[in-house]
Amino acid sequence: MSQETITRIQGGSFLIKEVSLEDVFTPEDFTEEHRMIAETAEQFVANEVVPRIEELEAKKEGLNEELLRKAAEIGLLGAGVPQAYGGEGLDQISSTILAEKTGRYGSFATTFGAHTGIGTLPIVYFGREQQKSKYLPKLASGEWIAAYALTEAESGSDALNARTKAALSPDGQHYLLNGTKMFITNAAFAHVFITFAKVDGEKFTAFVVERDFPGVSVGPEEHKMGIRGSSTRTLILENARVPAENVLGEVGNGHKIAFNVLNFGRFKLGASVVAGVRYVTNEAIRYAQGRRQFGKPIIEFGAIQHKLAEMAIQILCAESMVYRTVGLIDAAMCSIDKTSPQAAVETLKALEDYVVECSVIKVANSEILDFVVDEALQIYGGYGYSEDYPVERCYRDARINRIFEGTNEINRLLITGQLLKRAMKGQLGLIAASQRLLAESLSFPAPAEDNGSLLSVERRLVASAKKMFLLASGVAVQKYRDKMAEQQEVLSLLSDLVIGVYAMESLLLRVLKGVGRDGPARWGLQAKAAEVFIHSQLTALEDKTRQILAATSEGDELRTHLAALRRFAKAMPVDVIRRRQEIAQKLNEAGKYCLS
Ligand SMILES: Cc1cc2nc3c(=O)[nH]c(=O)nc-3n(C[C@H](O)[C@H](O)[C@H](O)COP(=O)(O)OP(=O)(O)OC[C@H]3O[C@@H](n4cnc5c(N)ncnc54)[C@H](O)[C@@H]3O)c2cc1C
């Protein structure tokens, strides 16, 4: 399928519109080139990185740089860098495939992501010509490594509250930067730090700071719980002399760089954890096949089958969300003239439209990873708790993903905050849709009939989940109005509804598209996965909607809303236990994850 055939779809509109199958990108739509990129990246990690995990964990000096340079030799570092500056200038889908396939080992994924993503992309999108030609060829070739320095001791989530100051020298040639940045990935060996400081203590600004500039140094390594093979240090700026030409973008516009780049970073993080999820699941399947208790392999026990089936279902779902989203982003970017001087700005504008989807993926997939490593460790029993087995490291490595690139709490607030902001500005028809639904629910319409076709019930349930969001958000907005931003618990629950809708729908659309193309036989197992996922999710979302309604309405009004909710959520339960058993049986036969 050519990407040009996907229609540009407005970000966030999935909550109010039906999506047609032609407009959904899935891993099955990869071109031959995409498949080759996937294979190259996977082979690189398997052959070059995995054999050296022990050395990386022991912080062998020079090894991360060596691996990054090797990755550069086969073009893995320059995916996001235009060809004119020595990169590959790959499309968004290819860059996402790279992020995903290099994600198997958390430490390397972090090192790689910080360099190619948040370290390099600010220069790609905001750099002036002279900055691009000076830095990008070096970054694409791995000669130089990049880092991104935003966080400070007093300003983490509240990043704009930075204390680091920049003062222009009297001759206007240099800025003197003073301050300390915390937790900077790649700090041990980075040559370039995208650093944020306030000019005159007020104007939040981005700078390209070279390690060798006078006054720049780094602190000792942090002793971390996980991703120990990556470097995390403070960046210390003591009268650091940064040439005035190294201001990135405009003075006072650093927030645009910081947040747009983090948006990219979040999406890529969500993509990269998928490889980790798949790896850990495969290890758990193999272990469960080999480990015998009570005279048989533990994979034959229902309790273990339940876990493995859920893990596999979550992988299918995580992948579906990632590739659906990059399909949307890529379609939006297809229309941009890459040779125009406005190309970078338009690219960012296109990406900004999908800020909700990017945060959804960051939160959903980091939590899927945590779920999967936790279940995998449980399957290993006491051995999972031992450093002798890789699952112990994976468990520790996974945890950071809910904290960096914006904590999941902040991303949840951002999801609903962005949606409501667009709704208030009239850019997204949420308010009208919600009012229609509230009016409709007063007239007690009969529940829609299912037509009996494959996954028709689940289609209706996804539509019901959207109604739950519209109902709950409509009632909440009516109650809190301009105080809505203060209602964090409600906003976070609403985000869970958004995440649930996107996850359910992405999985459903992928399966339906597959069935349409290859027939139901090839997609039978995945259809079962979709049934299990959607029915279980709907119950969870119904509970969250109930919590919001109970907090935002009372008496007869609450009773009316709850009656509407019961109608949306009405569904004959499917036998999810049998379906999980069937999925687990196939995993056992394949000896690995086999849903995609
Ligand atoms: C291994 C590692 C690598 C990192 N790499 C980098 C890097 O390369 N570059 C960089 O700049 N930073 C990096 N970071 C920093 C990371 O991005 C921050 O730790 C993160 O943004 C959270 O900031 P904080 O730790 O100060 O937590 P805080 O902001 O203090 O948050 C503490 C808790 O309060 C919650 N909270 C905060 N504000 C709110 C609010 N308004 N509403 C509700 N809850 C709230 C948070 O969700 C969290 O649960 C890294 C961190 C680690 C641990």
The ligand as an SDF file (V2000), in Angstrom:
LIG
                    3D

 53 58  0  0  0  0  0  0  0  0999 V2000
   17.6070    7.4950   33.6280 C   0  0  0  0  0  0  0  0  0  0  0  0
   17.1000    8.8650   33.3380 C   0  0  0  0  0  0  0  0  0  0  0  0
   17.4340    9.4800   32.1450 C   0  0  0  0  0  0  0  0  0  0  0  0
   16.9840   10.7770   31.8840 C   0  0  0  0  0  0  0  0  0  0  0  0
   17.3970   11.4040   30.7360 N   0  0  0  0  0  0  0  0  0  0  0  0
   17.1360   12.7260   30.5840 C   0  0  0  0  0  0  0  0  0  0  0  0
   17.7310   13.4590   29.5060 C   0  0  0  0  0  0  0  0  0  0  0  0
   18.4460   12.9190   28.6810 O   0  0  0  0  0  0  0  0  0  0  0  0
   17.4700   14.7820   29.4350 N   0  0  0  0  0  0  0  0  0  0  0  0
   16.6800   15.4370   30.3390 C   0  0  0  0  0  0  0  0  0  0  0  0
   16.4990   16.6410   30.2060 O   0  0  0  0  0  0  0  0  0  0  0  0
   16.0980   14.7580   31.3530 N   0  0  0  0  0  0  0  0  0  0  0  0
   16.3150   13.4320   31.5160 C   0  0  0  0  0  0  0  0  0  0  0  0
   15.7590   12.7380   32.5600 N   0  0  0  0  0  0  0  0  0  0  0  0
   14.8990   13.4530   33.4990 C   0  0  0  0  0  0  0  0  0  0  0  0
   13.4370   13.0540   33.3910 C   0  0  0  0  0  0  0  0  0  0  0  0
   12.9110   13.5390   32.1920 O   0  0  0  0  0  0  0  0  0  0  0  0
   12.7160   13.5830   34.6370 C   0  0  0  0  0  0  0  0  0  0  0  0
   13.1330   12.7710   35.7140 O   0  0  0  0  0  0  0  0  0  0  0  0
   11.2280   13.5820   34.5020 C   0  0  0  0  0  0  0  0  0  0  0  0
   10.8220   14.5590   33.5760 O   0  0  0  0  0  0  0  0  0  0  0  0
   10.5000   13.8470   35.8280 C   0  0  0  0  0  0  0  0  0  0  0  0
   11.0260   14.9440   36.4910 O   0  0  0  0  0  0  0  0  0  0  0  0
   11.4290   14.7960   38.0460 P   0  0  0  0  0  0  0  0  0  0  0  0
   12.2830   13.5950   38.1510 O   0  0  0  0  0  0  0  0  0  0  0  0
   11.9780   16.0700   38.5080 O   0  0  0  0  0  0  0  0  0  0  0  0
   10.0690   14.4720   38.7730 O   0  0  0  0  0  0  0  0  0  0  0  0
    9.0000   15.5450   39.3060 P   0  0  0  0  0  0  0  0  0  0  0  0
    8.6670   16.4870   38.2290 O   0  0  0  0  0  0  0  0  0  0  0  0
    9.4540   16.0750   40.6100 O   0  0  0  0  0  0  0  0  0  0  0  0
    7.7550   14.5870   39.5440 O   0  0  0  0  0  0  0  0  0  0  0  0
    7.6110   13.7890   40.7240 C   0  0  0  0  0  0  0  0  0  0  0  0
    6.2130   13.1540   40.6850 C   0  0  0  0  0  0  0  0  0  0  0  0
    5.2190   14.1960   40.7250 O   0  0  0  0  0  0  0  0  0  0  0  0
    4.3740   14.0940   39.5850 C   0  0  0  0  0  0  0  0  0  0  0  0
    4.0320   15.4550   39.1530 N   0  0  0  0  0  0  0  0  0  0  0  0
    4.8510   16.4840   38.8700 C   0  0  0  0  0  0  0  0  0  0  0  0
    4.1490   17.5380   38.4670 N   0  0  0  0  0  0  0  0  0  0  0  0
    2.8520   17.1880   38.4930 C   0  0  0  0  0  0  0  0  0  0  0  0
    1.6380   17.8490   38.1670 C   0  0  0  0  0  0  0  0  0  0  0  0
    1.5920   19.0910   37.6850 N   0  0  0  0  0  0  0  0  0  0  0  0
    0.4910   17.1640   38.3220 N   0  0  0  0  0  0  0  0  0  0  0  0
    0.4940   15.8910   38.7470 C   0  0  0  0  0  0  0  0  0  0  0  0
    1.6060   15.2180   39.0630 N   0  0  0  0  0  0  0  0  0  0  0  0
    2.7780   15.8480   38.9280 C   0  0  0  0  0  0  0  0  0  0  0  0
    5.1800   13.3440   38.5380 C   0  0  0  0  0  0  0  0  0  0  0  0
    4.3490   12.7020   37.6100 O   0  0  0  0  0  0  0  0  0  0  0  0
    5.9580   12.3580   39.4100 C   0  0  0  0  0  0  0  0  0  0  0  0
    5.1520   11.2570   39.7010 O   0  0  0  0  0  0  0  0  0  0  0  0
   16.1620   11.4380   32.8210 C   0  0  0  0  0  0  0  0  0  0  0  0
   15.8040   10.7990   34.0080 C   0  0  0  0  0  0  0  0  0  0  0  0
   16.2800    9.5470   34.2840 C   0  0  0  0  0  0  0  0  0  0  0  0
   15.9260    8.9200   35.6040 C   0  0  0  0  0  0  0  0  0  0  0  0
  1  2  1  0
  2  3  1  0
  2 52  2  0
  3  4  2  0
  4  5  1  0
  4 50  1  0
  5  6  2  0
  6  7  1  0
  6 13  1  0
  7  8  2  0
  7  9  1  0
  9 10  1  0
 10 11  2  0
 10 12  1  0
 12 13  2  0
 13 14  1  0
 14 15  1  0
 14 50  1  0
 15 16  1  0
 16 17  1  0
 16 18  1  0
 18 19  1  0
 18 20  1  0
 20 21  1  0
 20 22  1  0
 22 23  1  0
 23 24  1  0
 24 25  2  0
 24 26  1  0
 24 27  1  0
 27 28  1  0
 28 29  2  0
 28 30  1  0
 28 31  1  0
 31 32  1  0
 32 33  1  0
 33 34  1  0
 33 48  1  0
 34 35  1  0
 35 36  1  0
 35 46  1  0
 36 37  1  0
 36 45  1  0
 37 38  2  0
 38 39  1  0
 39 40  1  0
 39 45  2  0
 40 41  1  0
 40 42  2  0
 42 43  1  0
 43 44  2  0
 44 45  1  0
 46 47  1  0
 46 48  1  0
 48 49  1  0
 50 51  2  0
 51 52  1  0
 52 53  1  0
M  END
$$$$
